């Protein structure tokens, strides 16, 4: 029997197929790596946006607390004893409650935040303990500001 003849190898075709395979593989790898990098960058951008938004809401909340505290404090210096400071406090409670709802989700220690906000919103004459109402109110607001800032 006569052995079959093998045809000569076409090295040009083999080289072309190798180049095509390497190019396609390279394109796939680059594409996958680019998508991964873009996804990571998008996540970082989203996280930065969320943190910036939380910081802005905190700043607004702190500003409203300081303004309210100033109203309560200055009411006493307007010449009245305790009634104006108590009235300024009571007038500010609805805005305070609205502001609390806008920032409640920011804090990790929500239980402490809720305790402080309930204390600020729920002060009554019995809490004065023979102290100036303005001092008790401003002290509670200061404690909440301290928590929010840190």
VOPAGU-2260 file (C-alpha; in pm, 1 decimal, decimal comma):
REM VOPAGU-2260
SITE   aa  ch    i         X         Y         Z
SITE  UNK   A    0       0,0       0,0       0,0
SITE  UNK   A    1     106,4     347,1     -79,0
SITE  UNK   A    2     113,1     588,7     210,4
SITE  UNK   A    3     -99,4     899,8     164,3
SITE  UNK   A    4      86,8    1211,4      80,8
SITE  UNK   A    5      60,4    1498,9     318,2
SITE  UNK   A    6       8,7    1836,9     173,4
SITE  UNK   A    7     263,4    2103,2     256,3
SITE  UNK   A    8     177,3    2344,3     540,5
SITE  UNK   A    9      72,4    2688,2     426,4
SITE  UNK   A   10     262,4    2897,7     677,4
SITE  UNK   A   11     109,6    3218,6     550,8
SITE  UNK   A   12    -238,8    3094,8     636,8
SITE  UNK   A   13    -123,7    2971,8     977,7
SITE  UNK   A   14      37,0    3309,5    1048,8
SITE  UNK   A   15    -274,9    3497,4     937,2
SITE  UNK   A   16    -498,8    3281,3    1156,2
SITE  UNK   A   17    -263,6    3334,8    1453,0
SITE  UNK   A   18    -265,4    3712,9    1404,2
SITE  UNK   A   19    -645,4    3718,1    1375,4
SITE  UNK   A   20    -681,8    3503,8    1690,0
SITE  UNK   A   21    -447,1    3726,9    1890,6
SITE  UNK   A   22    -626,4    4041,8    1770,4
SITE  UNK   A   23    -972,1    3910,6    1858,8
SITE  UNK   A   24    -854,0    3785,4    2198,4
SITE  UNK   A   25    -685,0    4119,2    2267,4
SITE  UNK   A   26    -997,5    4310,6    2171,3
SITE  UNK   A   27   -1211,3    4096,9    2406,6
SITE  UNK   A   28    -967,5    4141,1    2697,7
SITE  UNK   A   29    -944,8    4518,8    2645,0
SITE  UNK   A   30   -1322,9    4543,5    2619,4
SITE  UNK   A   31   -1377,2    4350,3    2942,9
SITE  UNK   A   32   -1113,7    4548,2    3132,7
SITE  UNK   A   33   -1256,8    4879,2    3009,2
SITE  UNK   A   34   -1608,0    4783,0    3117,2
SITE  UNK   A   35   -1480,6    4684,5    3461,8
SITE  UNK   A   36   -1291,4    5013,5    3500,5
SITE  UNK   A   37   -1593,4    5217,8    3388,2
SITE  UNK   A   38   -1821,8    5031,0    3628,3
SITE  UNK   A   39   -1582,7    5097,8    3918,4
SITE  UNK   A   40   -1553,2    5464,9    3822,5
SITE  UNK   A   41   -1932,6    5497,8    3802,1
SITE  UNK   A   42   -1970,4    5341,9    4146,9
SITE  UNK   A   43   -1711,0    5579,7    4292,0
SITE  UNK   A   44   -1882,8    5878,1    4130,2
SITE  UNK   A   45   -2221,1    5766,6    4261,7
SITE  UNK   A   46   -2079,1    5717,2    4611,9
SITE  UNK   A   47   -1913,7    6060,3    4602,5
SITE  UNK   A   48   -2242,6    6219,4    4493,4
SITE  UNK   A   49   -2430,9    6047,5    4775,8
SITE  UNK   A   50   -2173,4    6160,3    5033,8
SITE  UNK   A   51   -2181,0    6518,0    4901,9
SITE  UNK   A   52   -2559,4    6522,6    4917,7
SITE  UNK   A   53   -2555,8    6391,9    5276,2
SITE  UNK   A   54   -2300,2    6653,8    5376,6
SITE  UNK   A   55   -2512,4    6928,8    5222,2
SITE  UNK   A   56   -2823,9    6807,2    5406,5
SITE  UNK   A   57   -2629,3    6798,3    5733,9
SITE  UNK   A   58   -2508,7    7154,9    5677,6
SITE  UNK   A   59   -2863,5    7276,6    5614,3
SITE  UNK   A   60   -2989,4    7093,8    5924,0
SITE  UNK   A   61   -2714,6    7237,9    6143,5
SITE  UNK   A   62   -2786,7    7583,5    6003,4
SITE  UNK   A   63   -3155,4    7553,8    6089,1
SITE  UNK   A   64   -3071,1    7433,1    6441,8
SITE  UNK   A   65   -2834,4    7724,5    6497,5
SITE  UNK   A   66   -3090,9    7973,2    6365,9
SITE  UNK   A   67   -3358,2    7827,6    6594,1
SITE  UNK   A   68   -3120,3    7837,5    6890,8
SITE  UNK   A   69   -3041,0    8200,3    6812,0
SITE  UNK   A   70   -3411,8    8286,5    6805,1
SITE  UNK   A   71   -3465,0    8117,5    7141,4
SITE  UNK   A   72   -3157,2    8279,9    7292,6
SITE  UNK   A   73   -3222,0    8630,3    7159,9
SITE  UNK   A   74   -3583,3    8627,7    7278,8
SITE  UNK   A   75   -3452,5    8643,3    7636,8
SITE  UNK   A   76   -3223,0    8934,0    7556,9
SITE  UNK   A   77   -3513,8    9128,9    7411,6
SITE  UNK   A   78   -3612,9    9217,8    7766,3
SITE  UNK   A   79   -3852,3    8940,4    7862,0
SITE  UNK   A   80   -3784,4    8674,1    8123,8
SITE  UNK   A   81   -3882,8    8329,0    7996,0
SITE  UNK   A   82   -4203,8    8354,3    7796,1
SITE  UNK   A   83   -4045,0    8480,6    7470,7
SITE  UNK   A   84   -3780,5    8206,3    7470,3
SITE  UNK   A   85   -4043,0    7939,3    7531,9
SITE  UNK   A   86   -4260,3    8086,0    7256,1
SITE  UNK   A   87   -3969,1    8096,9    7010,9
SITE  UNK   A   88   -3899,8    7734,1    7102,2
SITE  UNK   A   89   -4261,6    7625,5    7050,5
SITE  UNK   A   90   -4288,4    7818,2    6722,0
SITE  UNK   A   91   -3980,0    7638,6    6588,3
SITE  UNK   A   92   -4089,9    7282,9    6665,8
SITE  UNK   A   93   -4288,3    7220,9    6340,4
SITE  UNK   A   94   -3994,5    7332,4    6123,4
SITE  UNK   A   95   -3761,1    7126,8    6338,6
SITE  UNK   A   96   -3968,2    6811,7    6292,5
SITE  UNK   A   97   -3973,0    6864,6    5915,5
SITE  UNK   A   98   -3595,8    6916,5    5911,5
SITE  UNK   A   99   -3539,9    6600,0    6116,6
SITE  UNK   A  100   -3724,6    6390,2    5859,0
SITE  UNK   A  101   -3494,9    6519,0    5583,7
SITE  UNK   A  102   -3178,4    6400,3    5759,6
SITE  UNK   A  103   -3288,7    6097,5    5964,1
SITE  UNK   A  104   -3147,9    5846,4    5711,3
SITE  UNK   A  105   -2797,9    5997,1    5722,2
SITE  UNK   A  106   -2694,8    5875,6    6066,0
SITE  UNK   A  107   -2560,5    5532,5    6153,0
SITE  UNK   A  108   -2660,4    5569,8    6518,3
SITE  UNK   A  109   -3027,8    5642,8    6453,2
SITE  UNK   A  110   -3128,9    5544,6    6803,3
SITE  UNK   A  111   -2910,5    5818,6    6952,6
SITE  UNK   A  112   -3031,2    6065,4    6688,0
SITE  UNK   A  113   -3394,4    5982,1    6763,5
SITE  UNK   A  114   -3334,9    6015,5    7138,1
SITE  UNK   A  115   -3178,1    6359,8    7096,4
SITE  UNK   A  116   -3443,9    6485,8    6854,4
SITE  UNK   A  117   -3727,8    6362,1    7078,1
SITE  UNK   A  118   -3567,4    6540,4    7370,3
SITE  UNK   A  119   -3535,8    6865,6    7175,3
SITE  UNK   A  120   -3892,4    6845,9    7042,3
SITE  UNK   A  121   -4047,3    6733,6    7370,4
SITE  UNK   A  122   -3915,8    6981,2    7626,6
SITE  UNK   A  123   -4177,6    7101,2    7875,1
SITE  UNK   A  124   -4189,1    7327,7    8179,9
SITE  UNK   A  125   -4107,5    7036,9    8413,1
SITE  UNK   A  126   -3771,5    7002,2    8229,9
SITE  UNK   A  127   -3662,8    7351,8    8332,0
SITE  UNK   A  128   -3577,8    7232,7    8689,6
SITE  UNK   A  129   -3558,7    7588,3    8823,7
SITE  UNK   A  130   -3329,1    7685,4    8536,9
SITE  UNK   A  131   -3386,1    7942,9    8269,4
SITE  UNK   A  132   -3590,7    7777,1    7992,1
SITE  UNK   A  133   -3354,5    7932,1    7740,1
SITE  UNK   A  134   -3057,8    7749,9    7896,0
SITE  UNK   A  135   -3233,1    7410,9    7893,4
SITE  UNK   A  136   -3359,3    7457,0    7535,0
SITE  UNK   A  137   -3025,7    7581,7    7402,9
SITE  UNK   A  138   -2844,2    7301,0    7587,4
SITE  UNK   A  139   -3061,4    7036,0    7421,5
SITE  UNK   A  140   -3013,0    7196,3    7079,5
SITE  UNK   A  141   -2635,3    7220,4    7138,7
SITE  UNK   A  142   -2621,3    6851,0    7228,2
SITE  UNK   A  143   -2797,0    6763,4    6901,8
SITE  UNK   A  144   -2566,9    6993,8    6701,0
SITE  UNK   A  145   -2264,8    6827,5    6862,3
SITE  UNK   A  146   -2394,2    6482,6    6762,9
SITE  UNK   A  147   -2467,3    6587,8    6403,4
SITE  UNK   A  148   -2129,8    6756,3    6355,1
SITE  UNK   A  149   -1935,7    6452,0    6474,9
